[in-house]
Amino acid sequence: MTMDHADLPSHGIFDGLRRRGLWLLMATVLLIPKLLSMRRNRRRWNVLRLTTATLGALVFLGAILWRDTHDVNGLFVAGCALMLLAAMAFPETPKLNIDQRARELGAVVVVEGGRYRSADQPEVSVNLFIGKDCVWLLDKGLHIRREIPFSLVEPIRVEPADGSCTLSIGPPETPTSLTYRGPFASHFAQVAQATLCNQLRHELPILR
């Protein structure tokens, strides 16, 4: 049995490229968490973007200077890619969470608010942010959908229905109605009612 030795160099080159590719892949995987963490830090991320853009500009300039003596198509592509990446990779926009939004509004407790439909808006899921003298209805994006002063909160009524439960806040003539659905609809509505009543009596709510 004979072996074609002419194939050995090509196999060696292929193995070397495969090892380098695997190393690059592993390095990229290890860097992803660090890059995501850095992206949350606007200042550090912008420094990295500026560095990447500068490197891309230098590579592009080098390609222009060497275009008469070298094949620089790859450098042109690499320089443009680095500058485009720097331009498109914006830092992560900080997002408020429920606790931060509650502190911002001065709410002392947050409870599930079911579904709310205003006169000119589609039905949305909301949370009740209950403060010392006011109740806010906030959607899942933490935008205020309605603000109800405590003077207009009572009476607070829970009205069960088939497969749902309605929490009505305020005078019967102009109530704010919240609809709870699912197997725990009654429980969530009663928790919200009890929390509102406790806060109206200036007691710390014990149900969340």
ZIWOMO-V548978 format. One record per residue. N is the residue number from 1. PSI is psi in whole degrees, -180 to 180 (999 if undefined). OMEGA is omega in radians with two decimals (999 if undefined). BURIAL is 1 if it has 16 or more other C-alpha atoms within 10 Angstrom, else 0. Layout:
n=N psi=PSI omega=OMEGA burial=BURIAL
n=N psi=PSI omega=OMEGA burial=BURIAL
//
This chain:
n=1 psi=130 omega=-3.09 burial=0
n=2 psi=157 omega=3.12 burial=0
n=3 psi=133 omega=3.12 burial=0
n=4 psi=100 omega=-3.09 burial=0
n=5 psi=-17 omega=-3.13 burial=0
n=6 psi=-22 omega=-3.14 burial=0
n=7 psi=-16 omega=-3.04 burial=0
n=8 psi=-47 omega=3.14 burial=0
n=9 psi=-41 omega=-3.12 burial=0
n=10 psi=-37 omega=3.08 burial=0
n=11 psi=-38 omega=3.12 burial=0
n=12 psi=-42 omega=3.11 burial=0
n=13 psi=-43 omega=-3.13 burial=0
n=14 psi=-44 omega=3.13 burial=0
n=15 psi=-39 omega=3.12 burial=0
n=16 psi=-43 omega=3.11 burial=0
n=17 psi=-39 omega=3.14 burial=0
n=18 psi=-42 omega=3.11 burial=0
n=19 psi=-43 omega=3.12 burial=0
n=20 psi=-39 omega=3.11 burial=0
n=21 psi=-42 omega=3.11 burial=0
n=22 psi=-40 omega=3.12 burial=0
n=23 psi=-43 omega=3.13 burial=0
n=24 psi=-40 omega=3.12 burial=0
n=25 psi=-45 omega=3.13 burial=0
n=26 psi=-42 omega=3.12 burial=0
n=27 psi=-39 omega=3.12 burial=0
n=28 psi=-44 omega=3.12 burial=0
n=29 psi=-40 omega=-3.14 burial=0
n=30 psi=-28 omega=-3.10 burial=0
n=31 psi=-23 omega=-3.05 burial=0
n=32 psi=-50 omega=3.13 burial=0
n=33 psi=-38 omega=3.14 burial=0
n=34 psi=-38 omega=3.12 burial=0
n=35 psi=-40 omega=3.11 burial=0
n=36 psi=-40 omega=3.10 burial=0
n=37 psi=-41 omega=3.13 burial=0
n=38 psi=-33 omega=-3.11 burial=1
n=39 psi=-24 omega=3.10 burial=1
n=40 psi=-16 omega=3.09 burial=0
n=41 psi=101 omega=-3.01 burial=0
n=42 psi=-44 omega=-3.06 burial=0
n=43 psi=-48 omega=-3.13 burial=0
n=44 psi=-39 omega=-3.12 burial=0
n=45 psi=-39 omega=3.13 burial=1
n=46 psi=-33 omega=3.05 burial=1
n=47 psi=-43 omega=3.11 burial=0
n=48 psi=-40 omega=3.11 burial=1
n=49 psi=-43 omega=3.14 burial=1
n=50 psi=-40 omega=3.12 burial=0
n=51 psi=-43 omega=3.13 burial=0
n=52 psi=-42 omega=3.13 burial=1
n=53 psi=-41 omega=3.12 burial=1
n=54 psi=-44 omega=3.11 burial=1
n=55 psi=-43 omega=3.11 burial=1
n=56 psi=-40 omega=3.13 burial=1
n=57 psi=-39 omega=3.11 burial=1
n=58 psi=-42 omega=3.11 burial=0
n=59 psi=-43 omega=3.14 burial=1
n=60 psi=-42 omega=3.11 burial=1
n=61 psi=-40 omega=3.10 burial=0
n=62 psi=-38 omega=3.11 burial=0
n=63 psi=-38 omega=3.11 burial=1
n=64 psi=-42 omega=-3.10 burial=0
n=65 psi=-31 omega=-3.05 burial=0
n=66 psi=7 omega=-3.01 burial=0
n=67 psi=-22 omega=-3.11 burial=0
n=68 psi=-20 omega=-3.04 burial=0
n=69 psi=-12 omega=-3.11 burial=0
n=70 psi=159 omega=3.00 burial=0
n=71 psi=106 omega=-2.97 burial=0
n=72 psi=18 omega=3.14 burial=1
n=73 psi=-41 omega=3.13 burial=0
n=74 psi=-37 omega=3.12 burial=0
n=75 psi=-40 omega=3.09 burial=1
n=76 psi=-47 omega=-3.13 burial=1
n=77 psi=-45 omega=-3.12 burial=0
n=78 psi=-43 omega=3.14 burial=1
n=79 psi=-44 omega=3.12 burial=1
n=80 psi=-40 omega=-3.13 burial=1
n=81 psi=-42 omega=-3.13 burial=1
n=82 psi=-44 omega=-3.14 burial=1
n=83 psi=-39 omega=3.10 burial=1
n=84 psi=-41 omega=3.11 burial=0
n=85 psi=-43 omega=3.13 burial=0
n=86 psi=-36 omega=-3.11 burial=1
n=87 psi=-32 omega=-3.03 burial=0
n=88 psi=-21 omega=-3.04 burial=0
n=89 psi=79 omega=-3.14 burial=0
n=90 psi=151 omega=3.05 burial=0
n=91 psi=156 omega=-3.12 burial=1
n=92 psi=133 omega=3.11 burial=0
n=93 psi=123 omega=-3.14 burial=0
n=94 psi=139 omega=-3.12 burial=0
n=95 psi=138 omega=3.07 burial=0
n=96 psi=143 omega=2.96 burial=0
n=97 psi=178 omega=-3.04 burial=0
n=98 psi=-42 omega=-3.13 burial=1
n=99 psi=-44 omega=3.13 burial=0
n=100 psi=-41 omega=-3.14 burial=0
n=101 psi=-38 omega=3.11 burial=1
n=102 psi=-43 omega=3.11 burial=1
n=103 psi=-38 omega=-3.13 burial=0
n=104 psi=-39 omega=-3.13 burial=0
n=105 psi=-22 omega=-3.04 burial=0
n=106 psi=22 omega=3.11 burial=0
n=107 psi=143 omega=-3.13 burial=1
n=108 psi=-18 omega=3.12 burial=0
n=109 psi=151 omega=3.12 burial=1
n=110 psi=131 omega=3.11 burial=1
n=111 psi=161 omega=3.11 burial=1
n=112 psi=132 omega=-3.07 burial=1
n=113 psi=4 omega=3.13 burial=1
n=114 psi=-143 omega=-3.12 burial=1
n=115 psi=136 omega=-3.10 burial=1
n=116 psi=136 omega=3.09 burial=1
n=117 psi=119 omega=3.06 burial=1
n=118 psi=175 omega=-3.04 burial=0
n=119 psi=-35 omega=-3.03 burial=0
n=120 psi=15 omega=-3.11 burial=0
n=121 psi=152 omega=3.08 burial=0
n=122 psi=164 omega=-3.14 burial=0
n=123 psi=136 omega=-3.14 burial=0
n=124 psi=155 omega=3.02 burial=0
n=125 psi=137 omega=-3.10 burial=1
n=126 psi=162 omega=2.93 burial=1
n=127 psi=149 omega=3.06 burial=1
n=128 psi=118 omega=3.04 burial=1
n=129 psi=110 omega=-3.00 burial=1
n=130 psi=117 omega=3.12 burial=1
n=131 psi=-162 omega=-3.11 burial=1
n=132 psi=-24 omega=3.14 burial=1
n=133 psi=17 omega=-3.06 burial=0
n=134 psi=154 omega=3.06 burial=1
n=135 psi=133 omega=3.10 burial=1
n=136 psi=141 omega=2.99 burial=1
n=137 psi=116 omega=-3.12 burial=1
n=138 psi=137 omega=3.09 burial=1
n=139 psi=-178 omega=-3.07 burial=1
n=140 psi=-19 omega=3.03 burial=0
n=141 psi=6 omega=3.13 burial=0
n=142 psi=32 omega=3.02 burial=1
n=143 psi=140 omega=-3.12 burial=0
n=144 psi=123 omega=3.08 burial=0
n=145 psi=-29 omega=3.09 burial=0
n=146 psi=147 omega=3.08 burial=0
n=147 psi=127 omega=-3.07 burial=0
n=148 psi=112 omega=3.06 burial=1
n=149 psi=152 omega=-3.09 burial=0
n=150 psi=-26 omega=3.13 burial=1
n=151 psi=-18 omega=-3.12 burial=0
n=152 psi=15 omega=-3.08 burial=0
n=153 psi=-40 omega=-3.08 burial=1
n=154 psi=151 omega=-0.08 burial=1
n=155 psi=160 omega=3.13 burial=0
n=156 psi=117 omega=-3.00 burial=1
n=157 psi=142 omega=3.03 burial=1
n=158 psi=124 omega=-3.06 burial=1
n=159 psi=105 omega=3.13 burial=0
n=160 psi=151 omega=3.07 burial=0
n=161 psi=180 omega=-3.12 burial=0
n=162 psi=111 omega=3.09 burial=0
n=163 psi=7 omega=-3.14 burial=0
n=164 psi=176 omega=3.12 burial=1
n=165 psi=137 omega=-3.09 burial=1
n=166 psi=131 omega=3.02 burial=1
n=167 psi=117 omega=3.14 burial=1
n=168 psi=127 omega=-3.10 burial=1
n=169 psi=126 omega=3.05 burial=1
n=170 psi=-179 omega=-3.08 burial=1
n=171 psi=145 omega=3.14 burial=0
n=172 psi=-27 omega=-3.13 burial=0
n=173 psi=-37 omega=-3.10 burial=0
n=174 psi=65 omega=-3.08 burial=0
n=175 psi=158 omega=2.92 burial=1
n=176 psi=115 omega=-3.03 burial=1
n=177 psi=130 omega=3.10 burial=1
n=178 psi=129 omega=-3.08 burial=1
n=179 psi=125 omega=3.08 burial=1
n=180 psi=137 omega=3.14 burial=1
n=181 psi=160 omega=3.11 burial=1
n=182 psi=178 omega=-3.06 burial=0
n=183 psi=-22 omega=-3.12 burial=0
n=184 psi=21 omega=-3.09 burial=0
n=185 psi=-48 omega=-3.11 burial=1
n=186 psi=-40 omega=-3.14 burial=1
n=187 psi=-48 omega=-3.12 burial=0
n=188 psi=-39 omega=3.13 burial=1
n=189 psi=-42 omega=-3.14 burial=1
n=190 psi=-36 omega=3.06 burial=1
n=191 psi=-46 omega=3.12 burial=1
n=192 psi=-42 omega=3.13 burial=1
n=193 psi=-47 omega=-3.12 burial=1
n=194 psi=-39 omega=-3.13 burial=1
n=195 psi=-42 omega=3.10 burial=1
n=196 psi=-45 omega=-3.14 burial=1
n=197 psi=-41 omega=3.12 burial=1
n=198 psi=-43 omega=-3.13 burial=0
n=199 psi=-34 omega=3.08 burial=1
n=200 psi=-31 omega=3.11 burial=1
n=201 psi=9 omega=3.11 burial=0
n=202 psi=36 omega=3.04 burial=0
n=203 psi=151 omega=3.09 burial=0
n=204 psi=129 omega=3.13 burial=0
n=205 psi=142 omega=-3.12 burial=1
n=206 psi=-9 omega=-3.13 burial=0
n=207 psi=138 omega=3.14 burial=0
n=208 psi=999 omega=999 burial=0
//
